[in-house]
Amino acid sequence: MLRATFRTALAHKGRLALSVLAVVLGVAFVAGTYVFTDTLQRTFTDLFDTVQPDVAVSAGGEADVGVAATLPGDTVDFVAGVDGVATSSGAVQTTGVTLIDGDGAPVGRGGPPTLGVGWDDEPEISPLRLIDCRAPSSDAEIALDSESFETGGFSLGDTVRVLTPGPSVDAELVGVFLFGTSGTLAGATLTAFDMATAQDLLLGGNRWTSVLAVGEDGVSQDELADRVEAAFAEQPERVPVLVQTGQEVQDESAAAITEGLGFISTFLLVFAGVALFVGAFIIVNTFGVLICLLYTSPSP
């Protein structure tokens, strides 16, 4: 019986090979889906954890449709005056800032965000780390993250076209930087302008998308957030704000990423399920045929 089984199996090597391939592909598809989504989630989580200020202040009121909610320019000085704040800095960051390479094609098209930021030299707050040449210092200069620099095939000194939510600009590339320590942006592009230009070009004036603060030694994130929130409450004429600790911002960002990647994981697992179903069908069919042939073949 054993000899007949091996003889029948060897006579149908193609069917057995397809069965093995079906198992391998099905398992690889499922494993690859989980590895891919977990890697993406870890990458983005590390990005948000790279530089985390103690407190982040953002606009908490309603904004016009299509217009980002922003804070007035004097918010930085106001936050800096709160007891316990060691350093405060305004941040400018918007999406829809697209680089155009030498062939006229957008860099990083499809999927990952295309971001524009204002350059900030404050090491305790800014995640940008200059690695080549210098930071932008006028409205005719930009700096790029290292991944976009390589992907777009740019060289320092190039004139780069940048599409923004407002006008497009042609600016000289004067510097390259890392985001945090790894420089990984998971496919996103990051274009840095000098701060005044970023405010005018991306926000339409002396405005901030957020104000970040670092506390003095011995002041916890929660304590500093309470003090900043109380200071704004004492001046109700100011715009409504949302005050969050750095940890709250990180947790909120991580939750949003997890939710977004959950859809990708489900989408890919559907195809993995199809692959496993087809593989199971092939395996059942193969062994059904082999068993039938085994019992119907004449004995030697």
C-alpha positions in Angstrom: 0.0 0.0 0.0 2.8 2.4 0.9 4.6 1.6 -2.3 1.4 2.2 -4.3 0.9 5.5 -2.5 4.4 6.8 -3.4 4.1 5.6 -6.9 0.8 7.4 -7.4 2.1 10.6 -5.8 5.2 10.6 -8.0 3.1 10.0 -11.1 1.3 13.3 -10.3 4.1 15.5 -9.2 2.5 18.5 -10.8 -0.6 18.3 -8.7 1.4 18.0 -5.5 3.6 20.9 -6.5 0.5 23.1 -7.0 -0.8 22.0 -3.6 2.5 23.0 -1.9 2.5 26.3 -3.8 -1.1 27.0 -2.8 -0.2 26.5 0.9 2.9 28.7 0.7 1.2 31.5 -1.2 -1.9 31.5 1.1 0.2 31.6 4.3 2.7 34.1 2.8 -0.2 36.4 1.8 -1.6 36.4 5.4 1.8 36.8 7.1 2.8 39.5 4.6 -0.4 41.5 5.3 0.2 41.6 9.0 4.0 42.4 8.6 3.2 45.2 6.2 0.5 46.9 8.3 2.5 46.5 11.5 5.6 47.9 9.9 3.7 50.9 8.6 2.1 51.5 12.0 5.5 51.3 13.8 7.0 53.7 11.3 4.4 56.3 11.8 4.4 55.8 15.6 8.1 56.3 15.7 7.7 59.5 13.7 5.3 61.0 16.2 7.5 59.8 19.1 10.7 61.4 17.6 10.3 64.8 19.1 7.4 65.3 21.6 6.9 68.8 23.2 5.4 68.8 26.7 2.3 70.8 25.5 0.7 71.5 22.2 -1.8 74.3 21.7 -4.1 74.2 18.6 -7.1 76.2 17.5 -10.3 74.7 19.1 -12.9 76.7 17.3 -14.8 76.2 14.0 -13.0 77.0 10.8 -14.4 78.0 7.5 -14.9 75.2 5.0 -11.6 74.4 3.3 -9.6 76.7 5.6 -7.4 75.2 8.4 -8.1 76.5 11.9 -5.1 78.6 13.0 -3.8 80.7 15.9 -2.9 84.4 15.9 0.8 85.3 15.8 1.0 86.6 19.3 0.0 83.2 20.8 3.7 82.2 21.0 4.5 85.1 23.3 1.4 84.5 25.3 2.3 80.8 25.9 5.9 81.8 26.7 4.7 84.0 29.5 2.9 81.2 31.3 4.5 80.2 34.6 6.5 77.0 34.1 7.1 77.3 30.3 10.8 77.1 29.4 10.5 77.4 25.7 7.7 78.0 23.3 7.6 78.0 19.5 5.0 78.4 16.7 4.6 75.7 14.1 3.4 75.9 10.5 2.4 72.6 8.8 -0.1 72.0 6.0 -0.8 69.4 3.4 -1.0 69.8 -0.4 2.5 71.1 -0.9 3.8 69.1 -3.8 7.3 69.0 -5.3 7.8 68.8 -9.0 10.9 67.0 -10.2 13.1 67.7 -13.3 10.8 65.7 -15.5 7.7 67.7 -14.5 6.2 64.9 -12.4 5.1 65.2 -8.8 7.3 63.6 -6.2 5.6 61.2 -3.9 2.3 61.0 -5.9 -0.5 58.9 -4.7 -1.1 57.9 -1.0 1.4 59.5 1.4 0.8 63.2 2.3 2.8 66.0 0.7 3.6 68.4 3.5 4.9 72.0 3.8 6.4 73.3 7.1 8.1 76.3 8.5 11.7 75.8 9.5 12.3 76.0 13.2 15.8 75.8 14.7 14.6 75.0 18.3 16.1 71.6 19.0 13.8 70.8 21.9 10.7 71.3 19.7 11.6 70.9 16.0 12.0 67.3 14.6 14.0 68.7 11.6 17.8 68.0 11.7 19.9 69.7 9.0 22.4 67.3 7.4 23.7 69.2 4.4 24.2 72.8 3.5 21.9 75.3 5.4 18.3 76.1 6.3 16.2 78.3 4.1 16.3 82.0 5.0 14.3 83.8 2.3 11.1 83.4 0.2 13.2 82.1 -2.7 14.7 79.2 -0.8 13.6 75.7 0.4 15.0 72.7 2.1 13.9 69.1 1.6 13.8 65.9 3.6 16.5 63.4 2.6 14.1 60.9 1.1 12.4 63.4 -1.1 15.8 64.8 -2.1 16.9 61.3 -3.3 13.5 60.3 -4.8 13.2 63.5 -6.9 16.8 63.3 -8.1 17.5 66.8 -6.9 20.9 68.5 -6.3 21.7 71.4 -4.0 21.4 74.6 -5.9 18.6 73.3 -8.2 15.6 75.5 -8.8 12.6 73.5 -7.7 8.9 74.1 -8.5 6.6 73.7 -5.5 2.8 73.6 -5.8 1.0 74.9 -2.7 -2.7 75.4 -1.8 -2.1 78.9 -3.0 0.4 80.0 -5.7 3.1 77.8 -7.1 6.7 78.9 -6.4 10.1 78.3 -7.9 12.8 78.3 -5.2 16.4 77.4 -4.8 17.2 74.1 -2.9 19.7 75.2 -0.2 19.5 72.3 2.3 18.7 68.7 3.1 17.4 67.5 6.5 16.4 64.4 8.4 13.0 64.1 10.1 14.1 63.0 13.6 17.0 60.6 13.8 16.0 58.0 11.2 14.7 60.4 8.5 12.0 57.9 7.6 8.7 59.5 6.4 7.0 56.4 5.0 6.7 57.9 1.5 5.6 61.4 2.6 7.4 64.5 1.3 8.4 67.4 3.5 9.2 70.8 2.1 10.6 73.4 4.5 10.3 77.2 4.0 11.7 79.8 6.2 9.1 80.6 8.9 7.9 84.0 7.6 7.5 82.6 4.1 5.6 79.5 5.4 3.2 81.7 7.3 2.5 84.0 4.3 2.4 81.3 1.7 0.6 78.5 3.6 -1.5 80.4 6.2 -1.9 83.8 4.6 -0.2 85.9 7.2 1.1 85.9 10.8 -0.6 82.7 11.9 0.3 79.4 13.4 -1.2 75.9 13.0 -0.1 75.1 16.5 2.1 76.4 19.4 4.4 74.0 21.1 5.9 74.4 24.6 8.5 72.7 26.8 8.3 73.0 30.5 10.9 73.9 33.1 12.6 71.1 35.0 10.3 69.6 37.6 7.1 70.7 35.8 5.1 67.7 34.4 3.2 67.6 31.1 -0.1 67.5 32.9 0.8 70.4 35.2 2.1 72.5 32.4 -1.1 71.8 30.3 -3.3 72.8 33.2 -1.4 76.1 33.6 -1.6 76.9 29.9 -5.3 76.1 29.8 -5.9 78.3 32.9 -4.1 81.2 31.3 -6.3 81.0 28.2 -9.4 80.7 30.4 -8.5 84.0 32.0 -8.6 85.8 28.7 -11.9 84.7 27.0 -11.4 87.3 24.3 -8.8 85.0 22.7 -9.7 82.4 20.1 -10.8 79.1 21.6 -7.9 76.7 21.9 -7.3 73.0 22.5 -4.5 72.3 25.0 -3.0 68.8 24.9 0.0 67.2 26.5 2.6 65.7 24.3 1.5 62.2 25.3 -2.1 62.9 24.4 -1.1 64.1 21.0 1.0 61.0 20.5 -1.8 58.7 21.6 -4.4 60.5 19.4 -2.1 60.3 16.4 -1.4 56.6 17.0 -5.2 55.9 17.3 -5.8 57.6 14.0 -3.1 55.6 12.3 -4.4 52.4 13.7 -7.9 53.1 12.5 -6.6 54.1 9.0 -4.4 51.0 8.7 -7.2 48.8 9.9 -9.0 49.4 6.6 -5.8 48.5 4.6 -5.4 45.3 6.7 -9.0 44.2 6.2 -8.7 44.9 2.4 -5.6 42.8 2.1 -6.9 40.0 4.3 -9.9 39.7 2.0 -7.5 38.8 -0.8 -5.5 36.5 1.5 -8.8 34.7 2.3 -9.5 34.3 -1.4 -6.0 32.8 -1.9 -6.5 30.4 1.0 -9.9 29.3 -0.3 -8.4 28.6 -3.7 -5.5 26.8 -2.1 -7.8 24.7 0.0 -9.9 23.8 -3.1 -6.8 22.8 -5.0 -5.5 20.7 -2.1 -8.9 18.9 -1.7 -9.1 18.3 -5.4 -5.6 17.0 -5.6 -5.8 14.5 -2.8 -9.3 13.5 -3.9 -7.9 12.6 -7.4 -4.8 10.8 -5.9 -6.9 8.7 -3.5 -9.3 7.8 -6.3 -6.3 6.8 -8.5 -4.8 4.8 -5.6 -7.8 2.6 -5.1 -8.7 2.2 -8.7 -5.1 1.4 -9.9 -4.5 -2.4 -10.5 -2.2 -4.0 -8.0 1.3 -4.8 -9.2 
